[in-house]
Amino acid sequence: MNYDIGMSEKQEIFTLMGGRVRMRRGFYNPTSDAVWLAAYVPDGAKTVLDVGIGSGGVSLCILANNPNAQITGIDISDDMLSAASDNIGLNNRSLELINADIMTWRTDRTFDVVVTNPPYFRGTPAKHNAHHNADLNTWVRKCVARTKPNGYCCVITDATTTDTVIAAMSEHCGDINIFPLFGARDTAERVLLRGRVGSRGGATLHRGLSMNYEPVLRDGLTIAKSLGKVSKI
């Protein structure tokens, strides 16, 4: 399931996290995936890189939970960055935006946390000129490369691509936490993955949650705060 959270499509502004994040409706509107990915970011991260920031949903949700984080967003699409800038202003936030391709970005910068909702989909190029048909393995490895030692790389992906993401993360990450999200079916539709760079710890497979879990989607809580008993969060 992949849906907007908030107001009617006829309205210009819709909200995420129970109104804590406001978004201007456009050609690409963040879905519940953005809220879930932000909710999986460890507390207290000082620097965050949002790879494929799109219209800014993930970053703004992270800031709603951690207003002191310094967030950098990178995207190849001018249209996406323009939309992100508009939404950042709408929420009275401040972010660094970089117009570049993560696949070819030349930099020595690293971050405490790197988050991405990668372009795992296939087919016709998107109208907003964002990435499509990307090499998911390379994409994730590039994200891991931008993560500081002992920092975290956090990914949300379609359940069918979980094996590819884990394989890419496991080259340099341990303590990989696997958190499935279930829709109407008994099988997971999305999977949250979080690895720690340089760690040698093993993987942990969590019980997971419904994609409609209200403490995260409606109340805007992180997974750690809403499920205090979940291990290794």
C-alpha positions in Angstrom: 0.0 0.0 0.0 1.4 3.4 -1.0 -0.8 6.4 -0.1 -0.7 10.0 0.8 -1.4 10.8 4.5 -3.5 13.9 5.1 -6.1 16.0 3.4 -8.2 15.6 0.3 -6.3 15.7 -3.0 -8.3 18.8 -3.9 -6.5 20.7 -1.2 -3.1 22.3 -1.9 -1.6 21.4 1.5 -1.6 18.0 3.1 0.0 16.8 6.3 2.2 14.0 7.7 2.7 12.8 11.2 -0.6 14.1 12.5 0.0 17.6 11.2 3.5 18.0 12.4 4.8 18.2 8.8 3.1 20.2 6.1 3.6 19.5 2.4 2.5 21.3 -0.7 0.7 19.0 -3.1 2.6 18.6 -6.4 3.7 16.1 -9.0 5.4 13.9 -6.4 3.8 13.6 -3.0 5.5 11.6 -0.2 3.7 8.6 1.1 3.7 6.6 4.4 7.1 5.3 3.3 8.6 8.7 4.2 7.2 8.6 7.7 8.3 5.1 8.3 11.8 5.7 7.1 12.2 8.8 9.3 10.8 6.8 12.3 13.6 4.3 11.9 16.4 6.8 12.3 18.2 6.5 15.6 17.6 9.2 18.2 20.2 12.0 18.5 21.7 11.9 15.0 23.7 15.2 14.5 24.3 15.0 10.7 22.0 13.2 8.2 22.2 12.7 4.4 18.9 12.1 2.6 19.7 10.5 -0.7 17.1 11.2 -3.3 15.4 13.8 -1.1 12.6 14.3 -3.5 10.1 16.8 -2.2 11.6 16.6 1.3 9.1 14.4 3.1 11.6 12.1 4.8 13.9 15.0 5.9 11.1 17.1 7.3 9.7 14.1 9.3 13.2 13.5 10.7 13.4 17.2 11.8 10.0 16.9 13.4 11.5 14.2 15.7 15.0 15.7 15.9 14.9 19.4 15.3 18.6 19.9 16.0 19.8 17.5 13.2 21.8 19.1 10.4 20.3 17.6 7.2 21.7 17.5 3.7 19.5 16.4 0.8 20.9 15.3 -2.5 18.8 14.8 -5.7 19.5 14.7 -9.4 16.3 16.4 -10.3 16.0 20.2 -10.3 12.2 19.9 -10.1 12.5 17.8 -7.0 14.9 20.2 -5.3 12.6 23.1 -6.1 9.7 21.2 -4.5 11.8 20.4 -1.5 12.9 24.0 -1.1 9.3 25.1 -1.2 8.3 22.5 1.5 11.3 23.4 3.7 10.1 27.0 3.7 6.5 25.9 4.4 7.7 24.2 7.6 10.1 27.0 8.6 13.1 24.6 8.5 16.6 24.9 7.1 18.3 22.2 5.0 21.3 22.0 2.7 20.3 20.9 -0.8 22.7 19.5 -3.4 21.9 19.0 -7.0 24.0 15.9 -7.8 23.8 12.2 -8.7 24.6 9.9 -5.8 26.1 7.5 -8.3 28.7 9.9 -9.4 28.9 12.5 -6.5 32.5 13.2 -5.7 33.0 14.1 -2.1 34.8 13.0 1.1 31.9 14.0 3.3 30.4 11.5 5.6 27.4 11.6 7.9 26.2 10.1 11.2 23.1 8.7 9.4 22.3 8.2 5.7 18.7 7.6 4.7 17.2 6.6 1.4 14.0 5.5 -0.2 15.8 4.2 -3.3 14.4 4.0 -6.9 13.7 0.3 -6.8 10.9 0.6 -9.3 11.2 -0.3 -13.0 9.6 1.1 -16.1 8.9 4.4 -17.8 11.0 7.4 -16.6 9.2 9.6 -14.1 7.8 13.0 -15.2 9.9 14.7 -12.5 13.1 13.4 -14.0 14.2 11.7 -10.8 16.1 8.4 -10.9 14.4 5.3 -12.3 15.7 1.9 -13.2 18.7 2.5 -11.0 21.2 -0.2 -10.1 19.9 -0.7 -6.6 23.1 -2.6 -5.4 25.3 0.3 -6.4 22.9 2.9 -5.0 23.0 1.3 -1.6 26.7 0.9 -1.6 27.1 4.6 -2.4 24.9 5.4 0.6 27.0 3.2 2.9 30.1 4.9 1.6 28.8 8.3 2.8 28.1 6.9 6.3 30.6 7.6 9.1 32.2 4.6 10.9 29.8 3.4 13.5 27.1 5.5 11.8 23.8 4.1 10.4 22.5 3.6 6.9 18.7 3.4 6.8 16.7 2.2 3.9 13.1 1.5 3.1 12.4 -0.7 0.1 9.9 -2.9 -1.6 9.9 -6.4 0.0 10.9 -8.0 -3.3 14.2 -6.1 -3.3 15.2 -6.8 0.3 17.8 -9.4 -0.6 19.6 -6.9 -2.9 19.7 -4.2 -0.2 20.9 -6.6 2.5 23.7 -7.9 0.2 24.9 -4.4 -0.6 24.8 -3.3 3.1 26.5 -6.4 4.4 29.7 -5.6 2.6 30.5 -2.9 5.2 27.7 -3.0 7.8 26.8 -5.3 10.7 24.0 -5.1 13.2 21.6 -5.1 10.3 18.0 -4.7 11.6 15.3 -5.9 9.4 11.8 -4.5 10.1 8.9 -5.7 7.8 5.8 -3.6 7.2 2.6 -5.4 6.4 -0.4 -4.2 4.4 -3.6 -6.2 3.8 -1.8 -9.3 2.9 0.1 -11.7 5.2 3.4 -11.0 3.4 5.4 -7.8 3.9 4.9 -5.0 1.4 7.8 -2.8 2.5 10.9 -3.5 4.6 12.9 -1.1 6.7 16.6 -2.0 6.9 19.3 -0.4 9.1 23.0 -1.3 9.3 25.9 0.1 11.3 29.0 0.8 9.3 32.1 -1.1 10.6 30.1 -3.3 13.0 30.5 -7.1 12.9 27.3 -7.8 14.7 24.7 -10.2 13.2 21.3 -9.4 11.7 18.1 -9.1 13.7 14.7 -9.8 12.2 11.9 -8.0 14.0 8.3 -9.0 14.1 7.3 -5.8 12.2 4.1 -3.8 12.2 1.1 -2.9 10.1 1.8 -0.1 7.6 -1.3 1.6 9.1 0.2 1.6 12.7 -1.2 4.8 14.1 1.4 5.7 16.8 3.9 6.2 14.0 1.7 7.5 11.2 -0.8 9.6 13.1 1.1 10.5 16.3 4.4 10.8 14.6 6.4 8.7 17.1 9.6 7.0 16.2 9.5 3.2 16.2 11.8 3.2 19.2 9.4 5.4 21.2 6.2 3.7 20.1 7.6 0.2 20.7 10.0 0.4 23.5 10.4 -3.3 23.8 11.6 -3.8 20.2 15.2 -5.0 20.5 18.2 -3.1 19.1 16.3 0.0 18.2 
